[in-house]
């Protein structure tokens, strides 16, 4: 009579990871017949040739969405011989480009009596969002790992190419107020109640980082994989800095008793912060500060009492920068901030974000759907109203034609992302998914972008949102 050895448990194998998981190891396998038992002892017996291998995918055909997912499968190996045999079993993955991940799982070693079989019917394979699209082949092998294979069974599955925007798991439900990437891999998102999360793989995984003080963080800026700053308020203006990728964040003293709302750095030494919004009942101020030593010391460049505070700042080079804020305020400098001159925006709406592609072409966005554009460095601004029911909080341009704005449609509590391909003359909606607000949007090139907002939502696109 044929008997069957059954090995229970769940295995999660991460595709294409650097440290390949080997979680097929099941230890000692036991089978029962009547009142006795047989214990399989792993030894160095020679490999058998009479093994029947079955690899069974559940619910084929398997199609993995661009955002990643999992599929389940079962493996069974039957010993057709009379004598007990010992063997290795492992899986490998052939990628769309023909390269192979080997092993993807295992190897595990089993000892099976004659006429018996060993199986797992609860295996799960994870496919990450960052894995390339295309047709994969999933292989199961029996033999002696790594180079002696007696039997192989395979099936194929497809990973879809990404389109539009899709959610990444941030690991929190706290609201994010800003997000910034130094490059295609390294980025930070910050928000309420001390929230800082970091990714080093383009957002496939996000990890929480701790801060030395309890704060709400309104802005973040990273110049490379190691150096980043986060600004906000917590009983006063707060500025945090890391020079080790966020393993440690330290508080920097920029002075001030209100809040810092916007931050921009050209490199690890030269940066600006803006703010002035009161956190108590004191009067608002319009404040700009500058550092040339990475934030160790700060110099006040602009400070006016009883003026609407500033919310964002952007520089295209060491000399030319703009700061925007409440009360339709736009300030400009052409000498690195030694002098700041107010520009006329043509609107009374509050501004939340600003972006320039060069010294001439720029955009500022704000409440009530206001969008203003300049082609002469801000000497004149043209109004492009995108709808009074929209509140725009983020803006980013890949070049002078291609750009995005983010925010929310307040009437229906739905986040919005709009894209232009003609410098803002026309805009069309993109679908960010089920999120009520997206506060900021950032791209590292014309295709790869992220936006962050309410309830810990981070969305990503690698197709420019289309």
C-alpha positions in Angstrom: 0.0 0.0 0.0 1.3 3.4 -0.9 1.5 5.9 1.9 1.9 9.7 1.9 4.1 11.9 4.1 2.6 15.3 4.6 4.6 18.3 5.7 2.5 21.2 7.1 3.3 24.9 7.4 3.5 28.1 5.3 6.5 29.4 3.4 6.8 32.9 2.2 9.7 33.3 -0.3 10.8 36.8 -1.4 11.5 36.9 -5.1 14.8 38.4 -6.2 15.9 39.3 -2.7 19.6 39.7 -2.1 19.6 37.2 0.8 17.6 34.4 -0.7 15.3 32.7 1.8 15.7 29.0 2.4 12.6 28.1 4.3 11.8 24.7 2.8 13.8 23.0 5.6 11.3 20.8 7.3 13.5 18.8 9.6 12.5 15.2 10.5 9.5 13.9 8.6 7.2 11.3 10.2 4.6 9.0 8.6 2.2 6.8 10.4 0.8 3.4 9.4 -1.3 1.4 11.8 0.1 2.0 15.3 3.7 2.4 14.4 5.7 5.2 12.8 8.6 5.6 10.4 11.2 8.4 11.1 13.1 9.7 8.1 16.7 10.2 9.0 18.8 12.4 6.6 21.9 10.5 5.6 24.4 10.5 2.7 22.8 7.7 0.7 23.2 7.8 -3.1 20.5 9.7 -5.1 17.6 7.8 -6.5 16.4 7.9 -10.1 12.8 6.7 -9.6 11.2 9.9 -8.2 7.9 11.3 -9.5 7.7 15.1 -9.1 4.4 17.1 -9.2 4.3 20.9 -9.2 0.7 22.3 -9.0 -0.1 26.0 -9.2 -3.5 27.0 -7.6 -6.0 29.0 -9.7 -4.0 29.2 -13.0 -3.4 31.2 -15.1 -1.4 33.3 -12.6 -1.3 37.0 -13.3 0.4 39.3 -10.8 -0.6 43.0 -10.8 2.0 45.7 -11.2 1.7 46.5 -7.5 2.9 43.0 -6.6 1.1 40.0 -5.1 1.3 36.4 -4.2 0.3 33.0 -5.7 0.0 29.6 -4.0 1.2 26.2 -5.2 1.8 22.6 -4.1 4.8 20.2 -4.5 4.6 16.4 -4.1 7.4 13.9 -4.7 6.7 10.1 -4.8 9.3 7.4 -4.2 8.6 4.7 -6.8 11.3 2.4 -5.6 11.0 -0.3 -2.9 14.0 1.0 -1.0 14.0 4.2 1.1 15.7 7.2 -0.7 17.0 10.6 0.2 17.0 13.7 -2.0 17.0 17.5 -2.1 14.1 19.6 -3.3 14.3 23.3 -4.2 12.7 25.9 -6.5 14.2 28.4 -8.9 12.8 31.2 -11.0 13.6 32.1 -14.6 13.0 35.8 -15.1 11.7 37.5 -18.2 15.2 38.3 -19.3 16.3 34.7 -19.1 18.4 35.0 -16.0 17.7 32.6 -13.1 17.3 33.0 -9.3 18.5 29.6 -8.0 17.5 28.7 -5.4 14.4 30.8 -4.9 13.4 28.4 -2.1 15.1 25.6 -0.3 16.9 23.3 -0.7 15.3 21.0 1.9 16.4 17.4 2.3 13.9 14.5 2.8 14.2 10.7 3.4 11.2 8.8 2.1 10.5 5.1 2.5 9.8 3.0 -0.6 6.3 3.6 -2.0 5.7 6.7 0.1 5.5 10.4 -0.9 6.3 13.7 0.6 4.4 16.9 -0.2 3.6 20.5 0.7 0.3 22.0 -0.5 0.4 25.4 1.2 3.3 27.2 -0.3 3.1 30.9 -1.1 5.3 32.9 -3.4 5.5 36.7 -3.1 6.2 38.9 -6.1 7.3 42.5 -5.3 6.1 45.7 -6.9 9.7 46.4 -8.0 10.1 43.0 -9.8 10.2 43.5 -13.6 7.1 42.8 -15.8 6.9 39.9 -18.1 6.6 36.1 -18.3 8.3 34.1 -15.5 8.9 30.4 -15.2 8.6 28.8 -11.8 10.6 25.6 -11.4 10.7 22.8 -8.9 13.7 20.4 -8.8 14.5 17.1 -7.2 18.1 15.8 -7.0 21.2 16.9 -5.1 21.5 20.7 -4.8 22.9 22.6 -6.6 23.9 20.8 -9.8 22.5 17.3 -9.9 18.9 17.4 -11.1 16.9 14.2 -11.5 13.5 15.7 -12.2 12.1 19.2 -12.9 8.5 20.5 -13.3 7.6 24.1 -14.2 4.7 26.5 -14.7 4.6 30.1 -16.0 3.1 33.2 -14.5 2.9 36.8 -15.7 3.8 40.0 -13.9 2.0 43.0 -15.4 3.6 46.3 -16.2 2.6 49.1 -14.0 0.2 51.8 -15.2 -1.0 54.8 -13.3 -0.6 55.2 -9.6 -0.6 52.3 -7.1 -0.4 52.2 -3.3 2.7 51.3 -1.4 2.5 50.0 2.2 3.9 52.6 4.6 3.2 50.6 7.8 1.2 53.4 9.5 -2.2 55.1 9.4 -0.9 58.5 10.5 -1.2 61.3 8.0 1.8 62.3 5.9 2.3 66.0 5.1 5.4 65.7 2.9 7.5 63.3 0.9 10.8 63.7 -0.9 13.3 61.4 -2.7 17.0 61.9 -3.2 17.1 59.4 -6.0 15.0 56.5 -7.4 15.7 54.4 -4.3 16.1 56.6 -1.3 13.2 58.6 0.1 11.4 59.8 3.3 7.8 60.7 4.2 7.0 62.7 7.3 3.8 63.6 9.1 1.8 63.8 12.3 2.8 62.5 15.7 6.5 62.0 15.1 6.0 60.0 11.9 9.1 59.4 9.7 9.3 56.5 7.3 12.2 55.7 5.0 12.7 53.6 1.9 16.0 52.5 0.3 14.3 50.5 -2.5 12.0 52.9 -4.2 9.1 52.4 -1.8 8.8 48.6 -2.1 9.3 48.6 1.7 9.0 51.5 4.1 10.6 51.5 7.6 9.7 53.7 10.5 12.5 55.8 12.0 12.6 57.4 15.5 13.1 61.0 16.4 14.5 62.6 19.5 11.5 64.8 20.2 7.7 64.5 19.8 6.7 66.7 16.9 4.4 67.2 13.9 6.6 67.3 10.8 5.4 69.4 7.9 8.3 69.2 5.5 11.2 66.9 4.5 14.1 67.3 2.1 16.9 64.8 1.1 20.0 65.6 -0.9 21.4 62.0 -1.0 21.0 58.6 0.6 22.5 59.8 3.9 21.6 63.5 4.3 18.1 64.7 5.0 16.2 67.3 7.0 12.7 67.3 8.5 11.0 70.5 9.8 7.9 71.1 11.9 6.7 72.1 15.3 6.5 70.6 18.8 6.2 73.2 21.5 8.1 75.5 19.1 9.8 75.3 15.7 11.7 72.0 15.2 14.4 71.1 12.7 15.8 67.5 12.5 18.8 66.3 10.6 20.3 62.9 9.7 23.7 62.2 8.1 23.4 58.4 8.3 20.3 57.7 6.2 17.9 58.2 9.2 19.4 55.7 11.6 19.8 58.7 13.9 18.0 62.0 13.7 19.4 64.9 15.8 17.7 68.3 16.5 19.3 71.4 15.1 18.7 74.8 16.5 17.4 77.3 13.9 15.8 79.5 16.5 12.2 80.7 16.3 9.1 80.0 18.4 6.7 79.3 15.5 6.8 76.5 13.0 8.9 75.6 10.0 6.7 74.8 7.0 9.1 74.5 4.1 12.7 73.3 3.5 15.1 73.2 0.6 18.7 72.2 0.2 21.0 72.5 -2.8 23.6 70.1 -1.3 24.5 68.8 2.2 25.7 72.3 3.3 23.5 75.0 1.7 19.8 75.2 2.5 16.9 77.3 3.4 13.9 77.0 5.8 10.7 79.1 5.8 7.8 79.5 8.1 6.4 81.8 10.8 3.0 80.2 11.4 2.2 80.6 15.2 1.5 77.5 17.2 0.0 79.5 20.0 -1.6 83.0 20.2 1.4 85.0 19.1 1.5 87.0 16.0 2.4 85.4 12.7 5.7 86.1 11.1 7.2 85.7 7.6 10.6 84.1 8.2 13.4 82.8 5.9 16.6 81.4 7.3 19.8 80.1 5.5 22.6 77.7 6.4 26.0 77.1 4.7 27.1 74.4 7.1 24.4 71.8 6.9 22.2 73.4 9.5 24.8 73.6 12.3 24.2 77.4 12.2 21.4 79.4 10.6 21.3 83.1 9.5 18.0 85.0 9.3 17.6 86.4 5.8 14.1 87.7 6.1 11.8 88.3 9.1 8.7 90.5 9.2 6.2 90.5 12.0 2.4 90.5 11.5 2.8 89.1 8.0 1.3 85.9 6.6 3.7 83.0 7.1 5.5 81.2 4.3 4.8 77.5 3.4 7.3 76.5 0.8 10.7 77.4 -0.8 12.5 76.4 -3.9 15.9 77.2 -5.5 17.1 76.4 -9.0 20.7 77.4 -8.1 22.7 79.1 -5.4 21.3 82.5 -6.3 17.8 82.2 -7.6 15.0 81.1 -5.3 11.3 81.7 -4.5 9.3 81.4 -1.3 5.5 81.3 -1.2 2.9 81.3 1.6 -0.4 82.6 3.0 -1.9 85.9 1.8 -0.9 85.3 -1.8 2.7 85.9 -0.9 5.6 85.2 -3.4 9.1 86.3 -2.5 12.1 86.1 -4.9 15.8 86.4 -4.5 18.5 86.5 -7.2 21.4 86.8 -4.8 21.1 83.7 -2.6 18.7 85.3 -0.2 20.8 88.4 0.7 17.7 90.3 -0.5 14.2 89.1 -1.0 11.7 91.0 -3.2 7.9 90.5 -3.2 6.3 89.6 -6.5 2.7 90.2 -7.5 0.8 87.0 -8.0 -2.5 88.4 -9.2 -4.5 86.4 -6.7 -5.5 86.7 -3.0 -5.4 82.9 -2.5 -2.9 81.2 -0.2 0.0 79.3 -1.7 1.2 75.9 -0.5 3.8 74.8 -3.1 6.2 76.2 -5.6 8.5 74.7 -8.3 10.8 76.1 -11.0 12.5 74.3 -13.8 15.0 77.1 -14.4 15.4 80.8 -13.6 12.4 81.7 -15.8 9.8 79.0 -15.7 7.9 78.3 -12.5 4.6 77.4 -10.9 2.9 78.0 -7.6 -0.2 76.2 -6.3 -2.6 76.8 -3.4 -6.0 76.8 -1.9 -9.2 77.1 -4.0 -7.6 75.5 -6.9 -5.2 78.4 -7.6 -2.3 77.7 -10.0 -0.1 80.6 -11.2 2.6 80.3 -13.9 5.5 82.5 -14.9 7.9 82.4 -17.9 9.9 85.4 -16.8 11.2 84.5 -13.3 8.1 85.9 -11.6 8.1 89.4 -13.0 4.6 88.5 -14.2 2.4 85.6 -13.1 -0.6 84.2 -15.1 -3.5 82.6 -13.2 -4.7 79.2 -14.2 -7.6 78.3 -11.9 -8.2 74.5 -11.7 -11.5 74.7 -9.8 -12.6 76.3 -6.5 -13.5 72.9 -5.1 -9.8 71.8 -5.3 -7.1 72.5 -2.8 -3.7 72.2 -4.3 -0.7 71.5 -2.0 2.0 70.0 -4.1 3.6 70.7 -7.5 6.5 69.1 -9.4 7.8 69.5 -13.0 10.1 67.1 -14.8 10.8 69.7 -17.5 9.1 72.9 -18.6 6.3 71.0 -20.2 5.6 67.9 -18.1 4.4 68.4 -14.5 2.0 67.3 -11.8 0.0 68.9 -9.0 -1.5 67.1 -6.0 -4.2 68.0 -3.5 -7.8 67.2 -2.9 -11.3 67.8 -4.2 -12.8 69.1 -0.9 -16.4 68.6 -2.0 -16.0 64.8 -2.3 -13.0 64.3 0.0 -11.0 62.7 -2.8 -7.3 63.2 -3.5 -6.4 64.5 -6.9 -3.3 64.3 -9.1 -3.3 66.4 -12.3 -0.8 66.2 -15.1 0.2 68.6 -17.9 2.2 68.0 -21.0 2.1 71.5 -22.3 3.6 73.6 -19.5 0.2 74.0 -17.7 -1.9 75.2 -20.6 -4.1 72.1 -20.1 -4.3 69.6 -17.3 -5.9 66.1 -17.1 -6.8 64.0 -14.1 -4.9 60.9 -13.0 -6.4 58.4 -10.6 -4.5 58.1 -7.3 -6.9 55.6 -5.8 -9.0 55.7 -2.6 -7.3 58.4 -0.6 -8.8 61.7 0.6 -5.8 64.0 0.5 -2.4 63.9 -1.1 -0.2 66.7 0.3 2.8 66.6 -1.9 4.1 65.0 -5.1 7.7 64.3 -6.1 9.4 62.8 -9.1 13.0 61.7 -9.8 12.5 61.6 -13.5 9.6 61.8 -16.0 8.3 58.4 -15.0 9.1 57.7 -11.3 7.1 59.6 -8.8 5.5 59.4 -5.3 2.8 61.3 -3.4 1.8 61.0 0.2 -1.2 62.0 2.3 -4.0 61.0 4.6 -4.1 57.8 6.6 -0.5 56.8 5.9 -1.1 56.5 2.1 1.9 56.6 -0.2 1.2 56.1 -3.9 3.8 55.5 -6.6 4.0 55.5 -10.4 6.7 54.4 -12.8 4.8 55.4 -15.9 4.4 59.1 -15.2 1.0 58.4 -13.7 -0.4 57.4 -17.1 
